Amino acid sequence: MRADRLIQLLVLLQQSEKWTAKELAARLEVSERTVHRDMEALSMAGFPVLADRGANGGWYLQEGYRSLLTGMNRSDIKVLLMPELAARGMDSRWGEAFQRVSQKLLGALPQGWREQAELVRQRIYVDGAGWYARTPDEQETVLSVLQDALWAGKKVEFLYGAGDGEATGRTASPCGLVVKGTVWYLVAAPDGDGDTGVVAAEALRTYRVSRIRHVRMTEMAAAAIPPGFDLAAYWEASLVRFREQLPVYPAVVEGDPEGIRQLGETRFVRLLRTEGGEGGQVRAQVEFNTMESAASIILGLQGAVAAVEPAELVRDVAAKAARLAGLHGLPGQDLAAEGNVEAAT
């Protein structure tokens, strides 16, 4: 439709200082003659469209002019409102900022579009907090300090609890924050010997925000972020490295179809191949990370899945099951013995 094209044309003119008729024709997929006719239509409608002739000529809008017309459609408005919904699980300051922006956006919409946009807000709700996450105040405090340090270009000091639970003091230069699902991560360069004041890309580390305690922004200037640093590209590359470095523990298991399905949906478990077994059971080739994690996952499925191979996994599952039975006052030695017999056959 010509009206849509005129809107798109006006948006393009606002995005660049000057366009040639040939460039506009290519973008709009029309002829140059059509572009000239559209420009005349915009001028007659009161838009200050001007043209310079010659080798460096082109079409442009009068300096300082900006239209409130954005060329957005109903779908665009709905998409723009989604960050506000997601922001409800973020730092409260971000959520409030998104809410202010969305209110301004709603106020500028035609009545019919405003009603549809309000429907999106009423029918979709995002609860970004985990079921057993740290308290919102604690999480927000850490995030707020990290955000402030990012904007101010200052180093942060904090205690960081590693996987073994032992917390150590760290000083680092924040380079970015990433949220994956509902989990926040800090990308930063830790202080070290021979600091040059500029962050080396290979020196960057990723810290899980939920493990950060007692964070404070210092008065020390943060090291400069590497030129051309792309946070999204860094994160994607780090995910690839993380997956490549994970250990692999192949095994064969057997269980009912529902148990095998649940196993395949478990984090850090890769279901390679399944085949039918006896009595409606399903046998599957699986990759875990370690024998210890394999045994814990299998036991967590509460008898729906059993280890078949390798023998050491069968013995480990049986031994853990026996200890668990003993803790609950039930005879468990037979379980361990049965596991040893099956593993030996």
Secondary structure, 3 states (H helix, E strand, C coil): CHHHHHHHHHHHHHHCCCECHHHHHHHHCCCHHHHHHHHHHHHHCCCCEEEECCCCCEEEECCCCCCCCCCCCHHHHHHHHHHHHHHHHCCHHHHHHHHHHHHHHHHCCCHHHHHHHHHHHHHCCCCCCCCCCCCHHHHHHHHHHHHHHHHHCEEEEEEEECCCCCEEEEEEEEEEEEEECCEEEEEEEECCCCCCCECCHHHCEEEEHHHEEEEEEEEEECCECCCCCCHHHHHHHHHHHHHHHCCCEEEEEEECHHHHHHHHCCCCCEEEEEEECHHHCEEEEEEECCHHHHHHHHHHCCCCEEEEECHHHHHHHHHHHHHHHHHCCCCCHHHHHHHHHHHHC
